[in-house]
């Protein structure tokens, strides 16, 4: 996954915070931070330290991850 998302994010779409993503994915903040460092999860970087997540892009990412697991089995 890329460091910043190059696709269009709808202005009407509510972006998620790191806390909201952790709750949505049932993961720890430490796990999310690791995924960000390793560029494993799609996100939008708004400035030096502000990171947000598109729900639509997260859903697509989850579907891609599920397909990869299915293909491996």
Protein Blocks (a to p, Z undefined) as FASTA:
>chain_A
ZZbdcbdcdfklccddfklmmmmnopafklmmmmmmnopaccddedjklccddfklmmmm
mmmmmmmmmmmZZ
